[in-house]
Amino acid sequence: MEISVGQTIPNATLSYFGSDGVSHIELNDLLKDKKVVIFALPGAFTNTCSSKHLPGFIEKSSLIKKEGVDDIICISVNDPFVMDAWGKSQNVTDKIVMMADPFLSFTKSIGADVDKSARG
């Protein structure tokens, strides 16, 4: 599903690992009064996501932010510990906000959940 400019994004509870441990935040609160780019990836540490998808956003983050974007948010269906470790391994620093959607609340709300159980 593609969400267009001006379209309302469904609210969801996301998680992240910060200096105080695991925290939760409502997506609407994260977006309030900001211009953001959100991208979602199937999984942390997967081959293509780690070699092409996330690095592309990291490399282009300064160009994206020059367009008036306040935050670039990466959402994946991993837990907050994994998202934190993945961000550190990719040297994300403050370029990308790494958010976890471990219960698929956001993913399901936009119709992006996929059952891959047949593939193991």
N, C-alpha and C positions, 0 to 999 in steps of 0.2 A: 504494500500500500504506500502510495506517495501522499504526503501531507503538503498541501499548497500554502503559499503565503496568505495569511489572513484566516485560514481555517483553524477552528478550535482543536487543540490537541487534547486527547483524552487524558484525564488525570490518572496517576498511578503512584504507588509508593515505591521508591527506589532506595537502594542502599549504597553506602560507600564506606571505605575504611580510612579514617582520618587519625589525627593526633589523640583523640579520645576513644579510639577503637571503632567499632561498627556503629554507624548512625543511619537513620532513615530520614528521608525527605520526600515530601509530595512534589511531583513533577511541576504542578502549577506554581508552587512556591519557588522552585528553582528557576522558572521562566519569567516570573513576575517582573514587569517593567524592564525586560531585557530583550535584546535581539540575539538569538542563538541559532546555531547550526547543530542539529541533532543527527547523528548517524548511528545505526545499529548494526551489529555484526553477529554472526551465528555463534561464535565462541572464542574465548581467549585462548591464546597459544596455538590456534589452528594454523596450518601452513600458510594458506593464502591470506588470512586475516593478519597474521604476524609479519609476512614478508611484503605485502602490497597494500592492503586496505588501511590499517592503522598508520603505517609509516607515511603514506601519502597525505593524510590529514596532518600529521606532525610536521612534515616538510612544508606544507602550504599554510600552516596555522597563522603565520604573520601576515600573509597576503589576505587570508580570510578576515582576520581581525582589522585589517586596514579598511575593510568595507563597512566598518561600524558594528561588527559582531562583537558582543560582549563575552560570550563563552562558546566553546565548541564542546559538545557533550557526546561521549561514546557510551552507548548502552549495549550490554550483552547479557545473556541469560545465565551468567556465572554468578557465584557468590562474591561478596565484596572483598574477601581476602584474595581471591584469584584475580579479580579486576585490579586490585592494588599491585599485586606482584607482577601482573602483565604490564601495567603502566610503568613500573620501575624498570622492568627488563627492556622496555622499548624507549626508555629515557623520555617519557612524556612530560615530566616536570609540571609546569603550570600551563602548558599549551593546550591540553585536553583534559576535561573533567571525566574521569572514569566512573561510570555508574553501573551498578549491578541491578539486574531484574531477575533475581533468583526464582521467584514464583510466577514469572511471566505475566505479571499484571499489566505492564505496558505492552508487551509483545502481543498478548491476546487481544487487548483493547483496539489495536490497529489491524488485527487479522493477519499477523505475521508469524503465528505459531505453526510449526511444521512437525509432524510426527515422523521421526527417522528411526523408530524402534526396529523396523524391519531390516535396517542396515547395521544393527548392533549398536 
